[in-house]
Amino acid sequence: MQNSETYSEKDLVLSITEGDTEAFDKLFLEMYPALCLLSNKLVNDETAAKDIVSEVFLQLWKNREFLSEVRSINAYLYVATRNRSLNHLKKLKRNEKKIQLAYEKQLNDKSYEDILQDVFNAEAVRVLHTAISTLPPECTKVVRLNIEGLSTNEIALQLGISASAVSHQKARAIRLLREKMIPGVVIISLLLGD
């Protein structure tokens, strides 16, 4: 496997096609949180969403020899997750009358634009997660604790640094994330169109 900084989508797909488990793990770690978010938006069940996404990746691995025919692996994974999530709802629909009504409401409530917005949100979370992981270690710690809901003083206490150091790391992280996120947001906008 190549250095992750220079690992293109085409190279990643080729490596997975050839059975490279390290490349597959990289794709899994990058896409899993966003796909779980999308599936959970559709099925409204976090455990089922995780199972659905795991099944999507299992199928991807089993059928990896056909990946060379896929134009965009990310788009493929989003569509596969959406379809498997809707199939999950169909199975539930057959089993229980109450869930059948929820399924019909879900389908009626979810317009094409709503689904695109869910995909956009999931992709934005993935891009943000990826950007956070590239921050300097001290910034990453502060940002992750901040996302968990800890206050500046609680973060300072937990990390054994001053509150002003925490504030400095937050400001530094915001500046660095802005630099990293803007290209990702532009790409997401282009992918989804107007």
C-alpha positions in Angstrom: 0.0 0.0 0.0 1.2 3.5 -0.8 1.5 6.4 1.6 -2.0 7.5 2.5 -1.2 11.1 1.5 -0.7 10.1 -2.2 -3.2 7.2 -2.3 -5.8 8.1 -5.0 -9.2 6.6 -5.2 -8.2 4.7 -8.4 -5.2 3.3 -6.6 -7.3 2.4 -3.6 -9.9 0.6 -5.7 -7.2 -1.3 -7.6 -5.5 -2.4 -4.4 -8.8 -3.6 -2.9 -9.6 -5.4 -6.2 -6.3 -7.2 -5.7 -7.2 -8.2 -2.2 -5.2 -5.6 -0.2 -6.7 -5.7 3.2 -4.8 -2.6 4.3 -6.4 -0.6 1.5 -9.8 -2.0 2.4 -9.3 -1.0 6.1 -8.4 2.5 5.0 -11.6 2.8 3.0 -13.6 1.3 5.8 -12.2 3.7 8.4 -12.8 6.7 6.2 -16.3 5.9 5.1 -17.9 4.0 8.0 -19.0 6.9 10.2 -20.6 8.8 7.3 -22.4 5.7 6.0 -23.7 4.9 9.5 -25.0 8.5 9.7 -26.8 8.1 6.4 -28.3 4.7 7.2 -29.4 5.9 10.7 -31.2 8.8 9.1 -33.2 6.4 7.0 -33.8 3.5 9.4 -33.8 5.5 12.7 -32.0 2.7 14.5 -28.3 3.1 15.2 -27.6 -0.6 15.8 -29.4 -1.6 12.6 -27.5 1.2 10.7 -24.2 -0.2 11.9 -25.2 -3.7 10.8 -26.4 -2.4 7.4 -23.1 -0.6 6.8 -21.1 -3.6 7.9 -23.1 -5.7 5.4 -22.4 -3.2 2.6 -18.6 -3.5 3.3 -18.8 -7.3 3.5 -20.5 -7.4 0.1 -18.0 -5.0 -1.3 -15.1 -7.2 -0.2 -16.9 -10.4 -1.5 -17.4 -8.7 -4.9 -14.2 -6.7 -5.0 -13.2 -8.2 -8.4 -16.0 -6.1 -10.0 -14.8 -2.8 -8.4 -12.9 -1.8 -11.5 -16.4 -1.1 -13.1 -17.3 1.4 -10.4 -16.8 5.0 -11.3 -16.7 6.4 -7.8 -16.3 4.2 -4.8 -17.8 6.8 -2.4 -20.9 7.2 -4.5 -21.2 3.4 -4.8 -21.0 3.0 -1.0 -23.6 5.8 -0.4 -26.1 4.2 -3.0 -25.5 0.7 -1.6 -26.1 1.9 2.0 -29.2 3.8 1.0 -30.6 0.8 -0.9 -29.8 -1.7 1.8 -31.3 0.7 4.4 -34.6 0.9 2.4 -34.6 -2.9 2.0 -34.2 -3.2 5.8 -37.3 -1.0 6.2 -39.2 -3.1 3.7 -38.4 -6.3 5.7 -39.6 -4.6 8.9 -42.7 -3.4 7.0 -43.7 -7.0 6.2 -43.3 -8.0 9.9 -45.2 -5.4 11.7 -48.1 -3.2 10.9 -46.8 -0.3 13.1 -43.5 -0.3 11.3 -45.3 -0.4 8.0 -46.9 2.9 8.7 -43.5 4.4 9.8 -41.9 3.1 6.6 -44.6 4.7 4.4 -44.3 7.9 6.3 -40.5 7.8 5.9 -40.8 7.3 2.2 -43.3 10.0 1.8 -41.4 12.4 4.0 -38.0 11.8 2.3 -37.9 13.6 -1.0 -34.9 13.3 -3.3 -33.6 16.6 -2.0 -33.9 15.4 1.6 -31.8 12.3 0.7 -29.3 14.5 -1.1 -29.1 16.7 2.0 -28.5 13.6 4.2 -25.7 12.5 1.9 -24.2 16.0 2.0 -24.4 16.0 5.8 -22.8 12.6 6.0 -20.0 13.6 3.6 -19.4 16.8 5.5 -19.0 14.8 8.8 -16.6 12.5 7.0 -14.5 15.4 5.6 -14.5 17.1 9.1 -13.5 13.8 10.8 -10.7 13.3 8.3 -9.5 17.0 8.7 -9.5 16.7 12.5 -7.4 13.6 12.4 -4.7 15.6 10.4 -4.4 18.3 13.0 -1.4 18.4 15.3 -1.8 16.0 18.2 -2.5 18.7 20.9 -5.1 20.3 18.7 -6.8 17.0 17.9 -7.1 16.2 21.6 -8.7 19.6 22.4 -11.1 19.4 19.4 -12.2 15.8 20.2 -12.9 16.7 23.9 -14.7 19.9 22.8 -16.9 17.8 20.5 -17.6 15.5 23.4 -19.1 18.5 25.2 -16.4 19.3 27.7 -15.9 23.0 28.6 -12.6 24.8 28.3 -11.9 24.4 32.0 -12.8 20.7 31.9 -10.5 20.1 28.9 -7.7 22.0 30.7 -8.1 19.9 33.8 -8.2 16.6 31.9 -5.1 17.5 29.7 -3.2 19.1 32.6 -2.8 22.4 30.8 -4.1 26.0 31.4 -7.4 27.2 30.1 -5.6 29.8 28.0 -3.6 27.0 26.3 -6.9 25.2 25.5 -8.3 28.4 24.0 -5.2 28.8 22.0 -5.4 25.2 20.7 -9.1 25.7 19.8 -8.3 28.9 17.8 -5.4 27.1 16.1 -7.6 24.1 15.3 -10.3 26.4 13.8 -7.8 28.2 11.6 -6.3 24.9 10.4 -9.7 23.3 9.8 -10.9 26.2 7.8 -7.8 25.7 5.5 -8.5 22.0 5.2 -12.3 22.1 5.0 -12.9 24.7 2.3 -11.6 22.5 -0.6 -13.6 19.5 0.8 -16.8 21.6 0.9 -16.3 22.8 -2.6 -15.8 19.2 -3.8 -19.0 18.1 -2.0 -20.9 21.0 -3.6 -19.7 20.0 -7.0 -20.6 16.4 -6.5 -24.1 17.2 -5.4 -24.7 19.9 -8.0 -27.3 22.6 -7.7 
